């Protein structure tokens, strides 16, 4: 079985939960790296010895993840989701998906048209 390598964008409270799961040692998946511009995220990555990048683009270029978790601040969800779609990378996006219904529909429509798998993080269902 091929190990699935997942990148995480955003190392805040929810992002760290995803990071912990991806670092848990399950042979099915692994943490490809974390994208977060904060000094705290960079320091934690150094301390725990995993790849850190300031942006999603840097993470994708360097690590070529099989999928991405978008756990950045809410107002960034749509833009980051669209970046994933442009690169053909499946992604899970934390709630809220977007600031407006029209932005959320745009992301859903673009992902569907491109055939890029997308999932909304309903943490109470998937925790």
C-alpha positions in Angstrom: 0.0 0.0 0.0 1.3 3.4 -1.0 1.7 5.9 1.9 -0.4 9.0 1.4 1.6 12.2 2.1 -0.5 15.1 3.3 0.5 18.7 3.7 -1.2 21.0 6.3 -1.7 24.7 5.6 -2.1 26.6 8.9 -0.5 25.5 12.2 -3.1 27.0 14.6 -5.2 25.0 17.0 -7.0 22.8 14.4 -4.0 22.6 12.1 -1.9 21.2 15.0 -4.5 18.5 15.5 -4.2 17.4 11.9 -0.4 17.6 12.2 -0.5 15.3 15.3 -2.6 12.8 13.5 -0.4 12.8 10.4 2.7 12.3 12.6 1.0 9.5 14.6 3.0 6.7 12.9 0.1 5.2 11.0 1.7 3.5 8.0 -1.2 4.6 5.7 -0.2 8.3 5.8 2.4 10.8 6.7 2.9 14.5 7.2 4.5 15.9 4.0 5.0 19.3 5.6 3.4 22.4 7.0 2.8 25.8 5.4 2.4 28.7 7.9 4.3 32.0 7.8 4.4 32.4 11.6 7.6 32.2 13.6 5.8 29.9 16.1 5.0 27.4 13.3 8.6 27.5 12.0 10.0 26.9 15.5 7.6 24.0 16.2 8.5 22.4 12.9 12.2 22.7 13.8 11.6 21.3 17.3 9.6 18.3 16.0 11.6 17.8 12.9 9.2 18.1 10.0 9.3 20.3 6.9 8.1 23.8 7.2 7.3 26.4 4.5 5.9 29.9 4.6 3.3 29.3 1.8 1.3 26.5 0.2 3.2 27.0 -3.1 6.5 26.4 -1.4 5.2 23.3 0.3 3.7 21.9 -2.9 6.9 22.6 -4.9 9.2 21.0 -2.4 7.2 18.1 -1.1 4.6 17.3 -3.8 1.9 16.1 -1.3 -0.8 13.7 -2.3 -3.4 15.9 -0.5 -3.7 19.0 1.6 -5.5 20.0 4.8 -6.6 23.7 4.6 -6.7 24.8 8.3 -5.6 28.4 7.8 -7.6 31.4 8.9 -11.2 31.3 7.5 -10.8 34.2 5.1 -8.0 32.3 3.3 -10.0 29.1 2.7 -11.3 29.8 -0.8 -8.0 31.2 -2.1 -6.1 28.2 -0.8 -8.7 25.8 -2.0 -8.5 27.3 -5.5 -4.7 26.9 -5.4 -5.1 23.2 -4.6 -7.6 22.9 -7.5 -5.2 24.6 -9.9 -2.6 22.1 -9.0 -4.9 19.1 -9.0 -4.4 18.3 -5.3 -7.3 16.9 -3.3 -8.0 18.8 -0.2 -10.0 19.0 3.0 -11.1 22.4 4.1 -12.0 23.3 7.6 -15.3 25.2 8.3 -16.4 27.7 7.4 -15.6 26.9 3.8 -16.0 30.5 2.7 -17.1 34.0 4.0 -20.1 34.0 1.6 -22.3 31.4 0.0 -21.3 32.6 -3.5 -17.6 32.1 -2.7 -18.3 28.7 -1.3 -20.3 27.7 -4.4 -17.5 29.0 -6.6 -14.9 26.8 -4.9 -17.2 23.8 -5.1 -18.0 24.4 -8.8 -14.4 24.9 -9.8 -13.3 21.8 -7.9 -16.0 19.7 -9.4 -15.3 21.0 -12.9 -11.6 20.1 -12.4 -12.4 16.7 -10.9 -10.5 17.5 -7.7 -11.7 15.8 -4.6 -12.8 18.1 -1.9 -14.1 17.5 1.6 -15.3 19.8 4.3 -13.9 19.1 7.7 -16.8 18.1 10.0 -14.6 17.4 13.0 -17.4 16.0 15.1 -18.0 13.3 12.5 -14.4 12.5 11.6 -12.5 13.1 14.9 
